[in-house]
Amino acid sequence: MQTQPQISNSPTPPTRGVERLNLAHFRCYEIFSVSLDLRPVVLTGPNGAGKTNLLEALSFLIPGRGLRRARLSEIRYQGSVDPWAISIHLKDQGEGIQIGTGLDPEALDKERRLTKINGEKVKSQSILSEWVSVVWLTPQMDRLFLEGPQNRRRFLDRLVYGFDSGHAQRLSRYEQALKERSHLLRQGSYDRYWIEGLEETLVNDGIAITVARREVVGQLLSVLKSQENTFPRAELSLEGDIEKLLQEKNILEGEEEIRRLLAESREQDRLTGRASFGPHRSDLMVIYPEKNQAAALCSTGEQKALLLSIVMASAHMLSVRTEAIPLLLLDEVVAHLDEKRRSSLFDAILKLKMQTWLTGTDASLFETLQGNAQFLSLKEARLVSKT
């Protein structure tokens, strides 16, 4: 007779997380509000009930376009003329934090996002990284290892946001400098000092971006090696020209070499329309060491397990930080796990000491979390709480 897997009894709940979530004109919700405690949150209901929409709202607590990477104008409640807005109250060690964000009502046609922290408007989304860290896993990420390097860079950069609050701002400056340099090169005639200034930004921010990524990859490797074997351990590395250069030279020598390469490649970059050297060309490589096989060549199930392993390692790193409030969002993850791995995942979540949000259509899959989590049932965008 098979016994029911059990998770740790009476774990200590997190002390930080979301206490209240309010939405207005957001996706399927014209108006929505829910109050919570800090235990894990399990959202259940049929497809189309709005479970992922709630996770998407939480994903706007960090810089970027959310877990769906949607245009801001696409998020508005169908038929509404009002801009969408999110208001989230988070409990911290002190009095708590109020974060509001949404489509800027003064620039509805410019796809601009307005953000306030404790009622004060902030100039840049990048400041959000100082307050909140969010890591997520969604079904749309299942092809991460099969797609191009851009999505893997974006995935890694989201992880870096949680450990380096300046990373988002450096990426924004770097991308802007890339665009301006390409624009000048296409013109064919440009001011030498102007383009040298842009290339100096590419050098300084490019190295800082690479160093931050490399540091997080190293930390993830350490956590993955120390984890139990419930999920396959991923072997990670960051590959690219700038990474190789920094392995061979110190920072000062690397800066000089990158300046030289950028200057020498101007004509080539004018023809291609993109800089041929820099962190925008790097890639996160993932190997399944048990088979000594690249993740892209592994089975679909192995790829999902490897990705979950990386996300949980990142969540573990975030859970021991004291600066920003950590959140973990897992969308339709447990349906793909067998009973043993599902129980192990729940046990790991409760040990994280961070508020985790999980979604699923079948509430019975979360049965072993009863008493240790709060269950919310969504039906046609209406909330029904389960005690």
MARGU-919862 format. One line per field, with one value per residue (C-alpha): residue number from 1; residue in one letter; x, y, z. Coordinates in steps of 0.1 Angstrom, whole numbers, plus 5000, padded with zeros to 4 digits. Layout:
<pases>
n [NUM,...]
res [A,...]
xx [X,...]
yy [Y,...]
zz [Z,...]
</pases>
This chain:
<pases>
n [1,2,3,4,5,6,7,8,9,10,11,12,13,14,15,16,17,18,19,20,21,22,23,24,25,26,27,28,29,30,31,32,33,34,35,36,37,38,39,40,41,42,43,44,45,46,47,48,49,50,51,52,53,54,55,56,57,58,59,60,61,62,63,64,65,66,67,68,69,70,71,72,73,74,75,76,77,78,79,80,81,82,83,84,85,86,87,88,89,90,91,92,93,94,95,96,97,98,99,100,101,102,103,104,105,106,107,108,109,110,111,112,113,114,115,116,117,118,119,120,121,122,123,124,125,126,127,128,129,130,131,132,133,134,135,136,137,138,139,140,141,142,143,144,145,146,147,148,149,150,151,152,153,154,155,156,157,158,159,160,161,162,163,164,165,166,167,168,169,170,171,172,173,174,175,176,177,178,179,180,181,182,183,184,185,186,187,188,189,190,191,192,193,194,195,196,197,198,199,200,201,202,203,204,205,206,207,208,209,210,211,212,213,214,215,216,217,218,219,220,221,222,223,224,225,226,227,228,229,230,231,232,233,234,235,236,237,238,239,240,241,242,243,244,245,246,247,248,249,250,251,252,253,254,255,256,257,258,259,260,261,262,263,264,265,266,267,268,269,270,271,272,273,274,275,276,277,278,279,280,281,282,283,284,285,286,287,288,289,290,291,292,293,294,295,296,297,298,299,300,301,302,303,304,305,306,307,308,309,310,311,312,313,314,315,316,317,318,319,320,321,322,323,324,325,326,327,328,329,330,331,332,333,334,335,336,337,338,339,340,341,342,343,344,345,346,347,348,349,350,351,352,353,354,355,356,357,358,359,360,361,362,363,364,365,366,367,368,369,370,371,372,373,374,375,376,377,378,379,380,381,382,383,384,385,386,387]
res [M,Q,T,Q,P,Q,I,S,N,S,P,T,P,P,T,R,G,V,E,R,L,N,L,A,H,F,R,C,Y,E,I,F,S,V,S,L,D,L,R,P,V,V,L,T,G,P,N,G,A,G,K,T,N,L,L,E,A,L,S,F,L,I,P,G,R,G,L,R,R,A,R,L,S,E,I,R,Y,Q,G,S,V,D,P,W,A,I,S,I,H,L,K,D,Q,G,E,G,I,Q,I,G,T,G,L,D,P,E,A,L,D,K,E,R,R,L,T,K,I,N,G,E,K,V,K,S,Q,S,I,L,S,E,W,V,S,V,V,W,L,T,P,Q,M,D,R,L,F,L,E,G,P,Q,N,R,R,R,F,L,D,R,L,V,Y,G,F,D,S,G,H,A,Q,R,L,S,R,Y,E,Q,A,L,K,E,R,S,H,L,L,R,Q,G,S,Y,D,R,Y,W,I,E,G,L,E,E,T,L,V,N,D,G,I,A,I,T,V,A,R,R,E,V,V,G,Q,L,L,S,V,L,K,S,Q,E,N,T,F,P,R,A,E,L,S,L,E,G,D,I,E,K,L,L,Q,E,K,N,I,L,E,G,E,E,E,I,R,R,L,L,A,E,S,R,E,Q,D,R,L,T,G,R,A,S,F,G,P,H,R,S,D,L,M,V,I,Y,P,E,K,N,Q,A,A,A,L,C,S,T,G,E,Q,K,A,L,L,L,S,I,V,M,A,S,A,H,M,L,S,V,R,T,E,A,I,P,L,L,L,L,D,E,V,V,A,H,L,D,E,K,R,R,S,S,L,F,D,A,I,L,K,L,K,M,Q,T,W,L,T,G,T,D,A,S,L,F,E,T,L,Q,G,N,A,Q,F,L,S,L,K,E,A,R,L,V,S,K,T]
xx [5000,5015,5017,5008,5040,5041,5057,5073,5049,5041,5068,5075,5057,5075,5076,5075,5052,5019,4992,4968,4963,4941,4935,4915,4907,4934,4930,4897,4893,4874,4878,4895,4907,4920,4936,4961,4984,5020,5017,5019,4989,4973,4951,4928,4900,4892,4912,4903,4893,4922,4948,4977,4965,4970,5006,5012,5000,5026,5053,5050,5066,5100,5113,5101,5069,5057,5057,5038,5059,5027,5023,5010,4979,4970,4965,4935,4902,4882,4858,4873,4884,4903,4940,4948,4963,4978,4981,5000,5006,5036,5046,5082,5102,5089,5055,5052,5054,5027,5036,5013,5019,4999,4995,5003,4969,4987,5004,4979,4993,5030,5030,5044,5042,5037,5051,5047,5063,5046,5026,5057,5062,5095,5115,5126,5112,5147,5142,5117,5146,5156,5122,5110,5125,5103,5112,5087,5081,5054,5044,5055,5091,5091,5109,5136,5164,5152,5147,5174,5198,5178,5152,5178,5196,5163,5157,5191,5188,5155,5174,5202,5176,5171,5207,5219,5194,5215,5214,5182,5194,5227,5209,5187,5217,5235,5206,5201,5238,5236,5207,5223,5256,5238,5219,5250,5268,5240,5242,5278,5289,5292,5310,5340,5337,5300,5305,5335,5313,5286,5313,5326,5291,5291,5325,5317,5281,5289,5316,5294,5265,5288,5303,5269,5256,5287,5285,5248,5256,5284,5261,5234,5260,5269,5233,5225,5255,5243,5206,5191,5186,5148,5153,5181,5211,5218,5254,5254,5279,5278,5294,5303,5331,5332,5331,5361,5380,5375,5388,5420,5425,5420,5392,5415,5430,5395,5382,5411,5405,5367,5373,5397,5373,5343,5364,5376,5342,5324,5322,5311,5285,5272,5264,5249,5230,5242,5273,5291,5307,5292,5269,5239,5254,5260,5242,5233,5244,5227,5240,5224,5256,5240,5238,5266,5240,5230,5195,5183,5189,5172,5136,5107,5103,5140,5140,5111,5128,5161,5143,5125,5157,5173,5143,5142,5179,5173,5144,5166,5192,5165,5150,5181,5185,5174,5172,5143,5110,5112,5083,5081,5054,5048,5021,5007,5039,5027,5005,5036,5052,5047,5035,5070,5084,5052,5056,5093,5085,5060,5084,5111,5086,5078,5114,5121,5106,5092,5057,5050,5021,5010,4982,4965,4931,4930,4929,4935,4971,4978,4962,4994,4996,4964,4970,5003,4989,4959,4936,4917,4893,4887,4855,4847,4870,4851,4871,4859,4881,4887,4897]
yy [5000,5033,5060,5096,5118,5143,5177,5193,5199,5234,5254,5289,5312,5341,5374,5394,5394,5406,5416,5432,5432,5457,5458,5482,5477,5450,5421,5402,5422,5455,5458,5432,5432,5406,5406,5379,5366,5357,5320,5305,5314,5287,5300,5274,5275,5266,5280,5316,5324,5349,5329,5339,5375,5378,5365,5389,5418,5408,5405,5443,5447,5446,5465,5453,5444,5416,5378,5380,5409,5424,5459,5480,5490,5453,5448,5471,5455,5449,5478,5501,5536,5539,5530,5498,5502,5479,5487,5463,5465,5445,5437,5443,5443,5478,5495,5480,5492,5505,5501,5513,5510,5512,5528,5565,5583,5613,5593,5566,5566,5563,5529,5546,5530,5551,5538,5551,5538,5548,5574,5591,5590,5575,5585,5550,5515,5503,5516,5488,5463,5479,5470,5437,5407,5384,5352,5332,5301,5299,5274,5299,5294,5257,5264,5286,5261,5257,5294,5320,5335,5367,5350,5332,5366,5381,5352,5356,5394,5390,5368,5394,5422,5404,5407,5439,5468,5488,5461,5472,5508,5496,5475,5504,5527,5501,5494,5532,5537,5507,5523,5558,5544,5523,5554,5575,5548,5545,5582,5577,5611,5616,5635,5615,5626,5618,5582,5577,5588,5563,5536,5545,5538,5505,5496,5506,5493,5463,5451,5458,5438,5409,5409,5410,5381,5360,5365,5354,5323,5314,5317,5296,5269,5268,5264,5238,5217,5218,5209,5175,5153,5158,5177,5173,5196,5221,5230,5267,5289,5323,5324,5352,5373,5396,5367,5351,5384,5389,5354,5363,5399,5420,5446,5475,5455,5443,5479,5489,5459,5465,5502,5491,5464,5488,5514,5489,5474,5507,5500,5464,5475,5502,5475,5451,5477,5462,5461,5428,5426,5430,5415,5418,5388,5366,5333,5313,5277,5249,5213,5183,5168,5133,5128,5153,5168,5203,5212,5218,5181,5168,5155,5179,5166,5169,5205,5214,5198,5216,5250,5244,5235,5268,5288,5272,5278,5315,5315,5300,5328,5354,5340,5346,5382,5410,5440,5433,5415,5382,5366,5333,5328,5293,5291,5257,5239,5211,5195,5182,5167,5132,5128,5125,5155,5175,5168,5176,5209,5219,5210,5232,5261,5260,5260,5290,5314,5335,5340,5317,5320,5288,5282,5251,5239,5209,5218,5182,5185,5209,5188,5183,5221,5222,5241,5255,5277,5299,5286,5310,5297,5318,5313,5337,5363,5361,5352,5325,5318,5283,5280]
zz [5000,4989,5016,5011,5009,5038,5040,5071,5099,5112,5094,5105,5080,5062,5079,5046,5016,5001,5026,5002,4964,4946,4908,4887,4850,4848,4824,4834,4865,4865,4902,4924,4960,4984,5019,5028,5054,5046,5040,5005,4983,4962,4934,4919,4893,4857,4828,4821,4857,4860,4880,4858,4857,4894,4891,4862,4884,4910,4884,4878,4913,4895,4864,4830,4812,4835,4831,4798,4783,4770,4757,4785,4765,4760,4797,4801,4810,4779,4771,4798,4789,4822,4825,4845,4879,4906,4943,4965,5002,5014,5049,5058,5090,5096,5088,5054,5018,4994,4957,4930,4893,4861,4827,4830,4826,4812,4784,4774,4738,4748,4766,4797,4831,4862,4895,4931,4963,4995,4976,4960,4922,4912,4881,4871,4875,4884,4920,4924,4927,4960,4975,4960,4943,4922,4905,4884,4864,4838,4811,4785,4797,4788,4756,4772,4763,4727,4718,4711,4736,4741,4762,4783,4789,4799,4823,4839,4841,4860,4885,4888,4896,4929,4939,4923,4924,4898,4872,4855,4852,4837,4812,4802,4798,4778,4754,4749,4741,4716,4698,4697,4684,4657,4647,4643,4624,4599,4592,4580,4594,4631,4658,4670,4706,4707,4695,4718,4747,4737,4734,4769,4783,4765,4780,4816,4817,4796,4820,4850,4835,4827,4862,4878,4857,4862,4900,4901,4879,4903,4933,4916,4909,4946,4956,4929,4941,4977,4969,4974,4943,4941,4908,4884,4891,4863,4854,4844,4825,4809,4774,4751,4738,4767,4792,4775,4774,4812,4818,4800,4812,4843,4843,4832,4804,4794,4792,4769,4747,4744,4735,4707,4694,4694,4675,4650,4643,4635,4598,4602,4628,4605,4579,4604,4624,4657,4678,4672,4706,4741,4768,4744,4727,4757,4764,4795,4789,4808,4810,4825,4841,4848,4810,4801,4777,4768,4782,4746,4738,4769,4770,4776,4812,4819,4806,4828,4858,4851,4848,4881,4897,4887,4897,4931,4936,4928,4953,4980,4974,4976,5007,5028,5017,5040,5017,4993,4999,4980,4961,4942,4915,4901,4874,4866,4877,4899,4872,4855,4886,4900,4936,4951,4934,4941,4978,4977,4960,4986,5014,4997,4993,5030,5040,5018,5043,5014,5002,4972,4949,4930,4905,4892,4879,4903,4940,4950,4938,4966,4993,5013,5017,5037,5069,5057,5029,5021,4993,4970,4945,4914,4894,4866,4881,4914,4945,4970,5000,5014,5050]
</pases>
